[in-house]
Amino acid sequence: MVYPIVLGSGKKLFPDGFPHTTLELVESRALRSGVVINTYRPSR
């Protein structure tokens, strides 16, 4: 499982009461720096 964490202030990434959405992983890339880029789309 991936738990995104957003730190800081400013505009909210997700509004309060954001509905639960099931996502499907469509691509995953690991960079040399150790960062992993995951691309998701809503499941059908």
N, C-alpha and C positions, 0 to 999 in steps of 0.2 A: 504494500500500500504506500502511496505517496501522500503526504500531508503538506500541502503548500502553506507556507507561512509568509505573511506580508508584514514587514515592520515599517514603522514611520508614521507620518501623518499626511493629510491631504485627502483627495477624493477616494471614497471607498471603492475597493475592487469588486466586492459583492454587496448588494444591498441587504438590509435586515430582512429576514424571512425568505432568503433565497431558496427556491424549491430543490429538493433532492433530485439529482440527475445522474443516471447511470451512463458512464462513459466507456468507450472501447479504445484501447491503445492501438494506434495505427502505425506508429513509427517511434523508434527509440535510437538515439545516437549518443555516444559517449565522446566527449572532446578530450584532447590531450591534457587539458587543465583539470580534468576530473568532473567537470560539469556534465550533467546528463540532460539532453533535450528530449522531452517526451511530447508527442503530438497525439491528441485525443479527439474523438468525435462522439456525438451522442449515439448511444446504442439504439438499435431498432427493436 
